[in-house]
Amino acid sequence: MKRYYLPTKIYFGSGIFKYLADILGQRRKKIYLIIDSYFSKAELPEKVKHFFPKAKIEVFDRVTPNPTLLQVEKLRRKIKDFETELIIAIGGGSTLDMGKSTSILSGHSGKLMSFLTKKRKLNKKGIPFVAIPTTAGTGSEVTPWATIWKDKTKYSLSSPLMFPYAALCDPELTLTMPSYLTACTGMDALCQAIEAYWSIHSTLLSDIHAEKAIPLIINNLKKTVKNPQDLFYREQMMTASLEAGRAFSQTATTAVHAVSYPITSYFNIPHGHACALILPSFLKYNYNVSDKNCNDKRGTKFIRQKIKKIIKLLGCNNIDDASTKIKSLMSVIRLETSLSKAGVNDIEIIVEQGFNPDRVVNNPRLLTKNNLRDLLKEIY
Ligand SMILES: NC(=O)c1ccc[n+]([C@@H]2O[C@H](COP(=O)([O-])OP(=O)(O)OC[C@H]3O[C@@H](n4cnc5c(N)ncnc54)[C@H](O)[C@@H]3O)[C@@H](O)[C@H]2O)c1
């Protein structure tokens, strides 16, 4: 039996950021605010200090894309030393993951690496953590894991204890996203929804969220990139991102995400773009699942039906049209669709590094290194 577990309190609405103190209350007197330099320049710390006049607020404003083990270790120490009562992270997935990791680690001693390699188990709740996304999105505000990098390798800190205490989703915070970031993060959400839907861990309940997210992204991402100041489209995309997050919070992602990580770490391609580059090929690859290579106990016919449903949710009638539609969407939102043109110059590194067992085994069709090499050559 599979359970649905998502304990995060979710607040959603345009303009709700200004009610942050009403939502959280004034009880906590020591707050750690985690942001990056973009939001520091936008005077966000001043705003948050204004919301909590009686609290001491310490600010960490040096999050960089794709947080590293060293950065998490350093911040964890500062958060402990400050005797923090509440952590608030405002930003994209990198900032939220910094908040989530340091929150859970604050309740544990010992080296971070021992938790990343699963030698030690996370078994205590951390400092309450509030996630406020400014991209739409990674869905990190409703997932129980955080991505941490060391020497170009991606690790996951993961535990049901890591769900944020609260997620505050205000689409107004995404209005400032430049078009490339809007495109990348929107495609990340599309990959997550599709991967949750075809995952071997999908359930009827996770499907409901993915079924909501996919058409929302297909119908609104192009318009959002073209009309960045239109709050209606930003709202649709933030809803889609949240729905995709809720879906994959129950299933985890699959081979598309696994293979995307070396594309990001070795070739510096942002996370959402790295995932999008390989999505159309994996859609076809998984559609062609057979009894010999089906990874899902529910069988080949079941997976075929799921992918036929994805094709419909994408607004298409057959697999070729669906794959072409994703590539056309990428072109319109100005995301490169070929690996070499996006800056990848070595497929072998991706083949060697893209086999994160946690993710690849979730894929509905078995994936071998030779299969992956062939897929990557097609989109090179
Ligand atoms: N934990 C999870 O469930 C999960 C899921 C997916 C991705 N991730 C992780 O999230 C990270 C990617 O996050 P991301 O794509 O949101 O980008 P990001 O957090 O890495 O931010 C990229 C850039 O966007 C800028 N930015 C963010 N919001 C902005 C806004 N509203 N206006 C202007 N600029 C803004 C930031 O300042 C930064 O320079 C990766 O490390 C990925 O592994 C985590």
The ligand as a Gaussian input file, in Angstrom:
#p B3LYP/6-31G(d) Opt

LIG

0 1
 N       14.581000      20.046000      -3.659000
 C       13.868000      19.855000      -4.728000
 O       12.813000      19.226000      -4.682000
 C       14.352000      20.406000      -6.030000
 C       13.594000      20.198000      -7.194000
 C       14.071000      20.706000      -8.393000
 C       15.254000      21.424000      -8.425000
 N       15.971000      21.604000      -7.295000
 C       17.227000      22.362000      -7.295000
 O       16.907000      23.729000      -7.513000
 C       18.021000      24.367000      -8.152000
 C       17.514000      25.184000      -9.324000
 O       16.632000      26.169000      -8.843000
 P       16.035000      27.310000      -9.783000
 O       15.937000      26.790000     -11.152000
 O       14.801000      27.820000      -9.131000
 O       17.155000      28.426000      -9.815000
 P       18.210000      28.933000      -8.697000
 O       17.604000      28.904000      -7.361000
 O       19.482000      28.198000      -8.908000
 O       18.388000      30.464000      -9.124000
 C       18.980000      30.807000     -10.364000
 C       19.066000      32.318000     -10.464000
 O       17.750000      32.873000     -10.542000
 C       17.681000      34.061000      -9.781000
 N       16.281000      34.295000      -9.396000
 C       15.482000      33.488000      -8.650000
 N       14.249000      34.029000      -8.557000
 C       14.278000      35.197000      -9.244000
 C       13.309000      36.217000      -9.493000
 N       12.050000      36.126000      -9.058000
 N       13.696000      37.289000     -10.212000
 C       14.962000      37.387000     -10.699000
 N       15.908000      36.462000     -10.497000
 C       15.575000      35.388000      -9.760000
 C       18.601000      33.795000      -8.602000
 O       19.018000      35.006000      -8.045000
 C       19.724000      33.000000      -9.260000
 O       20.727000      33.863000      -9.726000
 C       18.981000      23.265000      -8.550000
 O       20.046000      23.208000      -7.630000
 C       18.138000      22.001000      -8.445000
 O       18.908000      20.849000      -8.179000
 C       15.531000      21.125000      -6.095000

